[in-house]
Amino acid sequence: MALDYGIYNGLVEEKKQILFRNAQSRLNPKQFQIVKLAFEVSSYAHVNQKRKSGEPYITHPLEVATIVTEWGLDEQTIAGAILHDVVEDTEVTKADLEQIFGPSIAELVDGVTKLEQLNFESAKIAHAEYFRKVVLAMAKDVRVILIKLADRLHNMLTLKAMRPDKRKRIALETMEIYAPIANKIGLHKVHIQLAEESFKYLYPFRYSVIAKAASHAQKKRLPIIEEILQNIGNSLKSNGITAQFIYRQRSIYNLYRRMQLGGQSFNRIYDVFEIKIVVKKIGDCYLTIGVLHSLYQPIPGTFKDYIAIPKSNGYQSLHSTLMGPHGTPLQLHIRTLTMDQVAENGIISHWLNRQNDDELLSANQRTNSWINNILDIQSSTFSADEFLDNLKQDLSPGDIYVFTPKGKIMLLPRGSTVLDFAYFIHSDIGNHCHIAYVNQRMVKLDYKLNNGEIIEIVTKDSVEPSEEWLSLVVSGKAKSKIKQYFKEQKYDEDVSNGIRLLNLTMAIFEPNITVTDAMLDKLNMPNFSIEELKHMVGNGSLSALKIIKQILNYDEDALLNIKLSQCVHIPIIQDESCLPLPGEKVLIKITRHGELLIHRLNCKIARKGGLDNLTYALIINDTTYKFATKIQVLMSNQTGTFAKLSSVIGNKGINIIELVQASDNDDIADVSATLSVKTLDEAEDLIRVLLTKEFVKTAILKFRE
């Protein structure tokens, strides 16, 4: 039965047919049946849903699937693209997909499915956790990120239907994360599209101005470019080199970046066109550059050999900028057909090419190396938002290449220091980096590396990371490793502190007993190891009092009777915001600093922090220890009444810490007094006595109204 999409039936059918035609041209009948089934499931699941534009929601997954089909991906990826939103936005579950399509497609869909935001304290953390999930899924199956990039690309192409504020938020996120990821895995065309669409929404005026200038420049410079390429073609042919010329106008964002990096106006940007010379073999690339340099004068410092030393995303090409006739500089890229496929399509090149060409293999290995680097960052970070910050740092554009003393090439983010280099070699080398030699010259750890330098690291066991090191590195990997070192060091400290707190707390009840691992092993906490329990107590996330209650077999809700005579080894902290007193039911905890902190039951601060780490108790003051309390007295404003008030308090053996007249008039004085008492009974007895005095109108204990 065909689903009724009303006036949009024709639109849905059109998009479905485009997808099906593309898929059939690439897949065998059995593979195509999987795509058809995925459409049926997705179409029924999304049947009552619409996009912001009013179109049926199914049009979006159809477009996303068409994109991945055009990339030449397999039937599982196409099906995953069609189904990518069903678990997130419909009643369909991952288990349903696994039953219908098997585990591979179900895992692809799950990899791009957002986490429930209600589980997180903010939208920022929810997004960071989701992106961490995508990265981990990508490490298992790179097709996850390809579906996500296709999804984001279609969202950017249809972003106009969104609210202006949401458009800018999505565009910024795309510019900071998704466009750089596309670049890192070599999807040049996707990177350009994502960056272009993002720039359009982030800076619409700049986009419009540069677009007009570029259009004008294209018309003016195109005849000159064609003349130069005609001359180059003739020279290559006479030297026996078969070449294909491909040229296109650079994207508006690309031109804007060149203006930014060079600090120049548009009129100073000469390479409006991206010009490629595609030849048959690697040897032809070098022969071609020789012909070009004999034909036109190369501009010094512009020749770059990315064939011998590829970029981190596998990109290979020779670059050179020549001074053409009429004073027209011309940047040319020379590469083989396989290099061009990698440059344009990156990781998906092997799907398009269907062969294990050495150049394709090398590109994929570099992509896998980047993914492994991201996993390394993930394993070194403890929170999702920290991981996302480190990832953004790692995605910053630009690489430099340097050498180890044995000649191994290392690709690092631009701006890296010798300390970054040390961490890229190994975390232990980074953690104990003492000095460094660059080109056999000793340098400081903050020395910024340049292309082609040879670096040797000298380690020393006594050297350890310091907080200052975080300002000396730029790579996400180095930053995460340094922070991991601090956290692991703190972890050990917290474990030791946990042992101390448990024994400190046990001494309140049983001073002659020491807490042992055997005691902790018997607790009803199967989800935590003994080491984890100690760590959580030490960092304050688990109550030492509640652990000791379990060890001593107290009921979970038992009211603890705490005698202060048994707490001489532990500082007593009375919460100043509620001033609890011995003799009343209170909330207590042992702080991570080893203090006994006491709150009143209705204390807002205690309840705001949560009751998980607080325990009900009755404090018994069987010592000379004194606690602060506050009373408020309204009394006659006559000469001598302050002396009378002080006399009554003194006669009860209570010390006055502070006496303040908050407000007064001719007849009544409003007095607030801070006193030092042993128990609640002592304070309440004072109130009863004050209320019998003729000069007192009212008297109350504060915080107990």
N, C-alpha and C positions, 0 to 999 in steps of 0.2 A: 504494500500500500504506500503510495507516494504521500509525503507529508505536505500539508498545505501551508505555504509561507505568504499567502495573500498576494499582494501586488509585487512581492519580491520573488515569486516563484521563478520567473525568467532569469533573474540575477543569480539565484542559487544554482539553477540548472546550467547556466553559462559557465560559472566558476568551476562547477563539478566536471563539466565536459573538458575544460582546459586542463584540469589536473589529470583526468583520466587519459586524455590523448598523450600528454607528456609522459605519464607513467607507462602506458602501453608501449610506447616507442623505446623504452629502456628496460622493461622487465619481461620475463617470460609469463605465460598464462597463469601458472601456479602462484607466482609472486604477485601478479596483479590482483588475484582474488583476495589476497590479504589486504590490499589497499581498498578494494571495494567494501570488504567487511568492516574495515575501520571507519569508512564513511558512513555506513549504515548505523553503526553503534553511536558515533559522534553526533550524527544528524538527529537521532531519536533523543539522545541525552540533552542536547541543546535546543530542542524544538521550540520551547516557549521563551527563549532568551533572545535579547536584542543588544546590539552594540549602541554606543552613544549616538551614532549617526542615525539610528532607527532601523538599520539593516539587520536581518537575522544573524544571530551570533555565529552560526555555522560558516558564514562567509569568511570569517577570520581564520579558523583552522584550515579551511580549504586553500586560502592564499598562502598561509605558512607552509603547508604541504607542497604547494606548487613551487615555492622558492627552493625547498630542499630537493625537489625532483629536478629542477633546473640545475642544481649543483651536482647532479649525477649520483645522489646517494641511494642506498639500497631500500628495499621494500619495508624493512623494519623501521628505518628512520622516517620514511614517508608516513607509515601508519602511526608512528609515535607523534609526528607533527599534527596529523589529523585529530588525534586523541589527546593532545597535550594539555587541554584544560578540563577534561571531563571529571577527573578526580577532584580537582580544586573547586569546580563550579557546579557540579551536578551530583546526583545520588550514586553515580557509578563509583565503585571502590577499586583499589589496586588489586584486591583478590578477584574481583569480577574480570578485570582485564587479563589477569594471569590465567584464569580458567578459559577465557575465550581465545587469547592470542599467545599464551605462553609467557615465561618469565622475562625474556629479553625485552619485549615491547612494554610489558608492565613496568620494568625497571627504568626504561627510557622516560615514560610518562611520569613516574614517581620522582625522577631526578629533577624535573622542571616544575613540580607541583609545589606551590607555596605552603609554608607552615602556617598553622592557625595563629593569627596575630594576638589573640586573647591570651596566649600562653606567655607573652612577653610584656615587660614593663613599659616599653615604648615602641613606636613604629620603627625607629632607627635600629633598635636592637633586633626587632623581628626581621627587618630587611637584611641585616648583617648575618643573622643565623640562616636565613634562606639562601643567601649567596654562598655561605660556607657549605651548605648542603649541596648546592649545584656544583661547586668545585670538587667536592669529594666524589660526587657521582660522575663528574667529568673524568676524574682520575681512573675510574673503573671502565668508563666507556665514553670516549671523546664525542660520540654522537649526541650526548646530552647537551653539550655547549653549542653544538651546531643547530639543534632544534631551538635552543634558547635564543641564539643570535638571529635565526630566521623569524622567530616570534617577535623579537624586539625590532627587527627591521620593518616588519609589516606594521607594528604599532607606531613606529616613527613616521611611516608613510601615510598613516591615517590619523595623525595626532591632532589635526585641526579640529576634530569634533570635541576635544576635551576642553575643560575650563582653562583660561590663561595661566593660572597659578599651577595647575597640574601639568600643563604642557611644559612649563619651565622646569619643574621638578624632574619630570621624566627625561627631558632633554639633557639636563645637567648630569643625571645618573648615567645616561647613555654615553655622554662625552667622557666622563671620568672612569667608567668601568667597561662597558660593553664594546665601544669602539676600540679602546686599547687592547682588549682581549682578542678581538678580531685581527688586529695588527700583529699581536704576539704569535698567533697560530697561522699567520701568513695569508689571511683572507683579505687581500688588499682591496678588492672591489667592495666587499662588505664594510670594511673599515672606512673607506672613503664615503660610502653612502650614509653610514651611521653618523659620522662626524659632520657631514654636510647638512643632514636634516637637523641635527642637534644645534649646529651653528645658526641655522635659519631661525630657530625659535628662541635661542638665547640672545642673539644680537640681530634682530630683523633689519634695523637701519643699516648697520655695517654690511650685512649680507646684500642688501639692495644696491648700495653704492658700489661695492666691489664688483657685483654681477654686471652692472651697467658698464663699468670701466673695462672689465674683461671682454665683454661682447664687442666693444668698440676696438680694443686692442687686437682681438682675433681677426677682425676684418682687415685691419691694417697690416698685420704681420704675417698672415697666412700666405700671401703670394711670395714673400721673401723666403719663408720656410720651405715652400715647395720648390723654389729655385735651388736652394742649397741642397736639399735631398736629391734632386735630379743630378747635381754634380757629384754627390757622394755615390749615388747608385752607379753612375758611369765609371767612376774610379774603381769601385769594388769589382764590377764586372770585368774590367780590364785586368784585374789581378786575380781573376778566377774565383771570386767569392760570390756565392749566391746569397742574397739577403732580401728580407722583407721589411718594409718600413711601416711602422704603426705609430700614429700620432693622434693625440686628443688634447683638448683644452684641460688644464689642471682644474681641480674643483675649487670652488670659491673659498672653502675653508683652507685648502692647501695654500692658496695664494695669500690668504690672511696670515697664516702661520709664517710664511716666508717674509712678509712685511714686518711681523712682530720680531722674529729672530734677527733680522737684519737691521731693524730700526729704520726702515725705509718706507717711503710713500709708494703707491702702486706704480707710478711712472718709472721707478727705479727697478721694478721687478721685470727682468728681461725674459725669463723662461716661463711664459704663459702656457706654452705647450709642453706636454710630456711626450718625448720622442724616443721610440725604441727601434733598434736595428736587430732583427732576429735572424740568426745564422744557423747553420747545420750542426757544427761541432765546436767544442771548447777551443780548439786550436784556431778556428776561424775568428773567434772573439778577439784574440790577441793580434791576429793578422789584420783584422778590421781596424783596431785602434791605431796600428802602425800606419795604415793608409790614411786614416783621418788626420793624424798628426802631421803627415807630410802634405796634406791638402790644405788644412787650415791651421793657424797658430793656436796651440792649446794655451789656455789661461793657467799660469803657474799655480800649483796647489790645489787644482780641482780634480786631478785624476785619482780615482779610488778603485781598488781592486777587491770587489766583494765576491769574486769567484774563488780566489785563493783563501780569503778569510770571509766566509758568509756572515750575514747578520744573524742575530739570535733566532729569528723566525724562519731561517733557512733561505732567505733571499740571496740570490747570486746574480751578479751583473758587473760589467765594467762601466764606470761613469767617467765622463770627461766633458769639460766645457770648452768649446772652441770659439774663436773670434771669427765670425763669418764676414762676408762682404757687407758693405754699408755700415760697418761697425756694429753688427748684430751678434751678440753672444748667443751661443746655442748649446744647451746641455743635452748630451746623448747618452742613452743606456744601451749597451751591447750585450746580448745574451743568446743562449740557444733556445729552441722551442720548449724543451723541458723546463729550463730555468724560467721561462716566461709563464708556463703553467703554474709553477710553484709560486712565482711572484704574485700572480693574480689570485690563485685559489688555495695556496698553502696546504693545509692538512688534507683537504678534500681532493688534492691532485691525483692521489693513487686510485680513488674511485673513478675519476674521470679518465685516467690513463689505462687503468686495469693491467698494470705491469709493475715489476719490481726494479725499475730503473734506478741506478746507483744515485743519481741526483735526487730522485724522489725519496729514496730511502734515507739519504742524508738529511733532507728537510724534515721528514717525519721524526727522525731521531732528535733533532733540535727541538721540535715541538714537545716531544715526550720529556726532554730534559727540562724544558720550562715548566711543564706540568709537575714533574718531580720536585722542582724548586718550590713551587706553590705548596705542594704537600709538605715540604720541609718547613715552610713558614707556618702552615696550619698546625703541624705537630709541636711547634715551639710557642704557640700563642694559646692563652688560657680563655680568652673571651672572643666572641664573634666580632664585636666592633673593633677590637684591636687587630684581629686578623684582616678585616676589611681595610683598615688604615694602612697596614703593612703591604697589602696587595696593591693598593693604589700607588704606593711608593714604587713598588716593583714594576708597575705598568707604565711608569713615566717614560716618555719617548726618548730614544737615543741610547746607543750602546758604545762602549769603547772596547778595544781588544788589547790585551796585554799578554805577556809571556811569563811562564815559570822558568827557573834556571835551566830546566831540561828541555825547554822549547815548546811546551804544551801551551796552546792558545786558550785564554780565558776571556769570555765575554762578560762584561760588567756594566751596570747602568752608568750613564754619563754622570760625572761628578764624584765617582767612587774614590775612596781613599785607600791607602795600603791596608788599613784595618778591615775595610770591606773585602779586599782581596783575600786576607787571611781567613775570614769566615767562609768565603766561597771555596777555599781549599778544604777546610774541615773546621767544625765548631771548636775542637780542642786547640787547634792552631790559633784560632781567633781568640779564645779565652785566655791563652797564655802568650799572646803576641808581645814581644819585648821591644825589638827594634826591627827596622826594615831597611833593605838596600834596594835602590832603584837605579838600574844601570851601573851597579857596583858603587853607588854613592849612598852613604847613610842618610836617611830622611826621618822626619818625625811621623808619628802615626796618623796625623791629620793631612799628610801630603796627598794632594789630588792627582790621580793618575792620568796619563795621556796615552793616546794610541801608540802601540808599538813598544812600550817600555818593558823592561825585564825586571821582575820583582822577586826578591828573596826575603823570606820571613825568618827571623831568629826568635825562638820561643824561650821562655824561662818559667820553670814550674812555680816559682813564687809570685809570678805576675797573675793578677786576676782582674776581671772587668770592674770598672767603676762607673758611677752615674754619668761622669763626663764623657764616657765613650759613646753614649747615645747621640751626642752632638757631633761626634767625629765620623759617623757613618751615614750613608744615604740610602743604602739598599734595604728593602724590606726584610731580606734574609738575615742580614747582620743585626738589624734592630731587634728582630724577633728572637735571635739566638742570645743576644745580650740580656734581654728581658727575661728569657727563659732561665738563664743562669741565676739572675737575682731571685726569681720565684722558686727555683729549686733550692737555692741556698736558704731562702726564707722558709721553705717547706720543712727542711731539717730543723730549723730553729723552732718552728711551730710544733713539731713532734716532741722536741725536748720540753717545750713550754707546756704541752698537753700533759706529759708525765708529771711535771711539777705541780700543775693545777689539780690533777686528780689526787695526788698525795696530800696537797694542801687542804683540799676539801674533805678527804677521808679523815684527817686529823681533827676536824670539828666534831666528828661523831665517835671515831675510834682512833685515838692518837697513837696506838701501838701497832696499827696495821698498815702495811705498805701495799699499794695496788700493784698487782702482778698481771702479766699477759694472760695467765690461766683464768683469772677473774674476768678479764675483758672478753675472753673467748667464750665464756658461758652466757654472755648477754644475748638478748633476743634482737640482734641487729645483723641479720644474715647478709645484708647488702654492702656491708663495710668490713674491710680487713681491720685487724688490730692497729696497724700503722695508720690507716685512714681515720679511725676513731680518735687516736691520739692527736693527729693533725687537726681534726675538726674542733676538738676541745681547745687545742692550743691557739687556733686562730679566732676562736670565739663563736663559731657557727654551731657548736653543740655544747649543751649545758653540762658542766662538770658535776653539778649538784644532781641532775637527773641520772647521770651514769652511776654515781655513788649510791643513790637511792635504789637503783636496780641491783647493784652488787650486794647491798645490805638487805635486800628483799623487802623494802618498804613498798606499800601500795603506791601506785602511780599518783593518786590524788591525795595521798597522806599529807597532813599538815605537819611540817617539821618544827620541832621545838629546838631553837638554837640558843644555847646559853653563851653569853658573852665571855664567861670565864674560860670557855673552850676555844675562844677565837683570839687568844692573845698573840698568835702567830700570824694574824691576818688583819690588814687595815680595814676599818669600818667606814664606808662611804654612805652618808645620809643624803638622799636626793634633795637638793636645795629647792626644787620646784614644788615639792609636796610635803616635805619634812615629816616623814614617818617616825613613830616612836615605839620603843619597846612596850609590850603589853597590848598591842593591837595586831590583827591579822595583816600581814604585809606580803609584798612580792620581792623575792630576793634573787640574786645571781652572783656567781663568782666571775669577775671580769677577767679578760685575758692577761691583765697585769697582776692578778692575784689578790684583788680586793673584794670584800663582801659589800655589794651594792644593794641598798634597801629603798623600795618605793612603796607608797601607799597604794591600796587596791584601785582607787579611782584616778591614779596618776595618768594624765593624758600623754606624757612623754613615754612612759613605760608601755602603754597600750599602742601608741603609734608605732613603736619599734617591734611590736608583736610579742605574744606571750610564750612563744616556743622555748625561749631560753630562760624563762622566769619560773620560779617555784614558790608556792604558797608556804608561808612560815609564820611562826610566832617568835619574836625576839624576846628573850628573857634576860633582863639586865641584872645579873648577880655580881656586878663589879661597881667601881666608882665612876665608870665611863658616863659622860654627859652628852646629851643630844640637844640640838637647837629646836625651839618651837616658837611660834609667833602667836600673840594674843592681840585682840583689838578691844579697846575700852572706850566707851563714851561716858564722860564724867563731867561734873560741874566745873566750870572754868573760873575757879576762885583761887585766891592766894593760898598756897599751902597744899593744894590737892595733889600736885605732883609728888610732894614729899610724902603725903599719906599713901599714895599708890606705891612708891618705892619702899615704904616701910612695910606694907602688907606683904609685898613680894619677898623682901628680905627676911621677914619673920618666918616665912615658910622654908627658909634655907635655900632659896632659888637665886641664882646669880643673873643679873641683868646684863645682857650683851649690848643691847642698843635700845634707846627709847626715843621715839620720834612722834612729834605732834603733826599729824598729817594735815589737819585743817582746824580752824577754830572760829568761834564767834564770841559774842559777849557773854553767852551763857554756857555753851557746851564746848568741851575740848575732845577732839577725836585723836586718840593716842594709839600708836602701834608699838608693841614692845617685842623684842627678840630676847628670849630667855634660854637658860641652860638648865635642862631637867634630866632626870634619870629615866622616867617612865611616863606613859600616858596618864596613869592614875594620878601622878604628882601634878601634872598640868591641869587635869580636870578638877582636882581638889582646890587648886588655886582659884579657878574660875568660880567654883561654888562659894568660896570665902569672899571673893570680890563682890559677888552679887548681893552679899549681906550688908555691904557698906553703903551708908547713906549718900556718899558723894558719887557713887557709881550708878549710871543709868542702865547700861548693858555691858556685858563682857563675854567674849566668845573666843574659842580656839580657832585660828585661821586654818583654812583648807578642810574644815570639818563642819561647815555650816549646813 
